[in-house]
Amino acid sequence: MTKPILVTSAAGGNQGRTGRHVSEMLLERGARVRAFVRQIDERSDRLKSLGAEIVVGDFLDARSVEQATRDVSAIYFAYPVQDGLADATAAMAFAARKHGVSRLVNLVMYQSSIDAPTPRMRQNYLSEQVFEWSSVGPLHLRATVFYENVARLVGAGMPAHGAIRLPLGNENTILPLISAEDVARIAVGLLTGPERAAGTAYPVIGSVISVKEIVGAFARVLNKDIHYEEITDEQWRSEVLARGWNAHAVEHLSSLWKSLRAASLSAEAARFAVTDTIEKIGGAKPKTFEQFVREQQSQLTAEPAAARGPGREARS
């Protein structure tokens, strides 16, 4: 019998839910999935009903991570945007090396380097180095901003103000985005496809659109009069912290907004381009932002205004 693939963050949180997508896609292909979850609930029950083996654990508990990696063929590692990445990386690297894992797909952010513009991106780069030192066959999937997170951020202002309220400069600011589903398709391709050189990085962008185009997509799909309202970094930070978002995520996003504003004022934004990795490895053309909004229309209109931010995502 073939060994299972370990999928972390399998239940799905509020930051794209790539672990859930990866689990479901693997199961559809007939692969064995060991779903690493924080707790048993309706989300884990659904995965179990689809055929996944459920393992309850915590990224920051090295013992549970070590137990989860026993006898697996590959690992999908996706740690949410919150504190603890260094400890979680060390625990997973230790466990994967101990059990002879030779393929690990590591989800990080598009700009991953020692001088990247946000603290989380710089942490991601160090995480990559740890996995490479551990000789566990890491492949780094560097994804840009998820559609899902843009939708959540947009939803925070629309009901109360009829506006998309973000500190993104003017409406011509360019954003590189991607669907979490497309990220998951690439991850599945890397987990199940031919052997690839360890340490290879795959930067992926699904669409490159302006704030104006984002506003237009929401207005068309929701049939509402929606406009963009630029706010300051301080206003945005104050509002999301008041909603309970964790400080780690807020610091990352605050730095990201500054970076995207700066890129749009220079030639840097011209470097953003849709990558062919989605189609070549993921096997499908990238989803457009408007496609995503149409698919999520009922949720976007039914859910309360961004009641939960990145701070509410589970650790596994």
C-alpha positions in Angstrom: 0.0 0.0 0.0 1.3 3.5 -0.9 2.2 5.8 2.0 0.0 8.7 2.8 0.8 12.4 2.1 0.8 14.5 5.2 -1.2 17.8 4.7 -0.9 20.4 7.4 -3.6 23.1 8.0 -5.9 20.6 6.5 -9.1 21.7 8.1 -8.8 25.2 6.6 -8.7 28.5 8.3 -9.3 32.1 7.2 -6.2 32.6 5.1 -7.0 30.8 1.9 -7.6 27.3 3.1 -5.0 25.8 0.8 -4.5 22.8 3.1 -8.2 21.9 2.8 -8.0 22.3 -1.0 -4.9 20.2 -1.2 -6.5 17.4 0.9 -9.6 17.3 -1.2 -7.7 17.4 -4.5 -5.4 14.6 -3.5 -8.4 12.5 -2.3 -10.1 13.1 -5.6 -7.0 11.6 -7.3 -7.2 8.6 -5.2 -4.1 9.5 -3.0 -4.0 8.6 0.6 -4.1 11.7 2.8 -3.1 12.2 6.5 -4.8 15.4 7.5 -3.1 17.2 10.3 -5.7 19.3 12.2 -5.9 21.2 15.4 -9.1 19.7 16.6 -12.0 17.5 15.7 -14.9 19.5 14.3 -17.2 19.5 11.3 -14.3 20.4 9.0 -12.2 17.4 10.0 -15.4 15.2 9.9 -15.9 16.2 6.3 -12.3 15.3 5.4 -12.8 12.0 7.2 -15.9 11.3 5.2 -14.0 11.8 2.0 -11.4 9.2 3.1 -8.7 11.2 4.9 -6.9 9.8 7.9 -7.3 12.5 10.7 -4.4 13.3 13.0 -4.9 15.8 15.8 -1.8 17.8 16.6 -0.2 21.2 17.0 2.5 22.7 14.8 4.3 23.9 17.9 4.2 20.5 19.7 7.2 18.7 18.3 6.0 15.3 19.6 2.7 15.5 17.7 4.4 16.7 14.6 6.9 13.8 14.8 4.1 11.3 15.2 2.2 12.7 12.3 5.2 12.3 9.9 5.8 8.6 10.5 5.5 6.6 7.3 4.5 9.4 5.0 5.7 9.8 1.4 5.6 13.6 1.3 4.5 16.7 3.3 2.5 19.9 2.5 3.6 22.5 5.0 1.5 25.6 5.3 1.8 27.7 8.5 -0.7 30.5 9.0 0.3 34.2 9.3 0.8 34.3 13.0 3.7 33.9 15.5 5.5 30.6 15.7 6.8 30.0 12.2 10.4 29.3 13.4 9.4 26.8 16.0 6.9 25.1 13.6 9.6 24.9 10.9 12.2 23.4 13.2 9.7 20.8 14.5 8.7 19.8 11.0 12.2 19.7 9.7 13.3 17.5 12.6 10.4 15.1 12.1 10.7 14.9 8.3 14.4 14.2 8.5 14.0 11.6 11.3 11.5 9.7 9.2 13.3 10.0 5.9 10.9 12.2 4.0 12.4 13.3 0.7 9.7 15.7 -0.6 8.2 18.6 1.3 6.2 21.4 -0.4 6.7 24.6 1.7 4.1 27.3 1.2 5.7 30.8 1.6 5.1 34.3 0.3 5.9 35.6 -3.2 8.8 37.7 -2.0 11.0 35.5 0.1 14.4 36.8 0.8 16.6 38.2 3.6 15.7 41.8 2.6 12.0 41.2 1.7 9.7 44.1 2.6 7.7 42.5 5.4 8.9 40.6 8.6 6.9 37.5 7.7 8.5 37.3 4.2 11.9 37.4 5.8 10.9 34.7 8.3 9.7 32.6 5.3 13.1 32.9 3.8 14.8 31.6 6.9 12.2 28.8 7.0 13.3 27.8 3.5 16.9 27.6 4.6 16.0 25.3 7.6 14.2 22.9 5.4 17.1 22.9 2.9 19.7 22.3 5.6 17.5 19.4 6.8 17.8 17.6 3.5 14.1 16.8 3.3 13.7 17.6 -0.4 11.9 21.0 0.0 10.1 22.7 -2.9 9.2 26.3 -2.1 5.8 27.4 -3.4 6.0 31.2 -3.3 2.4 32.5 -3.6 1.4 36.1 -3.8 -1.7 37.7 -2.1 -4.7 35.3 -2.1 -8.0 36.4 -3.6 -9.7 35.1 -0.4 -7.8 37.6 1.7 -8.6 40.5 -0.5 -12.3 39.5 -0.3 -12.1 39.4 3.5 -10.4 42.8 3.6 -12.9 44.3 1.2 -15.8 42.9 3.1 -14.8 44.7 6.2 -15.7 48.1 4.8 -18.6 47.5 2.4 -21.5 46.9 4.7 -20.8 49.8 6.9 -19.4 52.3 4.4 -20.3 51.0 0.9 -16.7 51.3 0.2 -13.5 49.3 -0.1 -11.4 50.9 2.6 -7.7 50.1 2.4 -4.3 52.0 2.6 -3.3 51.2 -1.0 -2.7 54.6 -2.4 -4.8 55.6 -5.4 -7.1 53.3 -7.4 -4.3 52.7 -10.0 -2.2 50.7 -7.5 -1.4 47.3 -8.9 -1.8 44.1 -6.9 -0.4 40.7 -7.8 -3.0 38.1 -6.7 -3.8 34.4 -6.9 -6.6 32.0 -6.0 -5.9 29.6 -3.1 -7.3 26.9 -5.3 -4.7 27.5 -8.0 -2.0 27.5 -5.3 -3.4 24.1 -4.1 -3.3 22.7 -7.7 0.3 23.6 -8.0 1.0 22.0 -4.6 -0.7 18.8 -5.6 1.4 18.7 -8.8 4.6 19.1 -6.8 3.5 16.5 -4.3 2.6 13.9 -6.8 4.5 14.7 -9.9 8.0 13.8 -11.1 11.0 14.3 -8.8 12.3 17.9 -8.8 15.5 19.4 -7.7 15.4 20.1 -3.9 15.4 23.8 -3.0 13.6 24.9 -6.2 11.4 27.9 -5.7 8.1 28.4 -7.7 6.9 32.0 -7.5 3.3 32.2 -8.7 0.9 35.0 -9.6 -2.6 34.3 -11.0 -3.6 37.8 -12.0 -2.3 41.4 -11.9 -5.0 43.9 -11.4 -5.5 47.5 -10.1 -7.5 48.6 -7.2 -9.9 50.1 -9.7 -10.4 46.7 -11.4 -11.0 45.0 -8.0 -13.7 47.6 -7.2 -15.3 47.1 -10.6 -15.4 43.3 -10.1 -17.2 43.6 -6.8 -19.6 46.2 -8.1 -20.6 44.1 -11.2 -21.0 40.8 -9.3 -22.8 42.2 -6.3 -24.7 44.8 -8.3 -23.9 47.5 -5.8 -22.6 51.0 -5.9 -19.1 50.4 -4.5 -16.2 52.8 -4.4 -12.7 52.9 -3.1 -11.8 54.9 -0.1 -8.1 55.4 0.7 -7.3 55.3 4.4 -4.0 55.8 6.2 -1.9 52.9 7.5 -2.8 54.0 11.1 -6.5 54.0 10.4 -6.3 50.5 8.9 -4.2 49.1 11.6 -6.5 50.5 14.3 -9.6 49.1 12.7 -8.3 45.6 12.2 -6.7 45.3 15.6 -10.1 46.4 17.1 -11.6 43.4 15.2 -9.2 41.0 16.9 -6.6 40.4 14.2 -3.3 39.2 15.5 -0.4 41.7 15.6 1.8 39.4 13.5 -0.6 39.5 10.6 -1.3 43.2 11.0 2.5 44.0 10.9 3.0 41.9 7.8 0.0 43.4 5.9 1.0 47.0 7.0 4.4 46.5 5.5 2.9 44.8 2.4 0.6 47.8 1.7 3.6 50.1 1.8 5.6 47.9 -0.5 2.7 47.7 -3.1 2.2 51.4 -3.0 5.9 52.0 -3.6 6.0 49.5 -6.4 3.2 51.2 -8.2 5.0 54.5 -8.1 8.1 53.0 -9.8 8.9 50.6 -12.6 8.8 47.7 -10.1 5.1 47.0 -10.7 5.9 46.2 -14.4 7.7 43.1 -13.2 4.5 41.6 -11.9 3.2 39.1 -14.4 1.0 36.0 -14.4 3.2 32.9 -14.2 2.8 29.8 -16.3 3.5 27.6 -13.4 -0.2 27.4 -12.6 -1.0 25.8 -15.9 2.2 23.8 -16.3 2.2 22.2 -12.9 -1.3 22.8 -11.7 -2.9 21.7 -14.9 -5.4 24.6 -15.3 -5.4 28.2 -16.4 -5.4 30.6 -13.5 -8.7 31.7 -12.2 -9.5 35.4 -12.7 -10.5 37.6 -9.8 -13.9 38.2 -11.1 -14.5 34.4 -11.5 -13.6 34.1 -7.9 -15.9 36.8 -6.8 -18.8 35.2 -8.8 -18.1 31.8 -7.2 -18.1 33.4 -3.7 -21.0 35.7 -4.3 -23.4 34.0 -1.8 -20.7 34.0 0.9 -19.7 37.6 0.3 -23.3 38.8 0.7 -24.2 36.4 3.6 -21.3 36.7 5.9 -21.1 39.4 8.5 -18.5 42.1 7.8 -15.1 40.4 8.2 -15.9 39.4 11.7 -12.9 37.1 11.7 -9.5 38.2 10.5 -6.2 36.4 10.1 -5.9 36.2 13.9 -8.6 33.6 14.1 -7.0 30.9 12.0 -6.1 27.7 13.7 -2.5 26.5 13.8 -3.2 23.2 12.0 
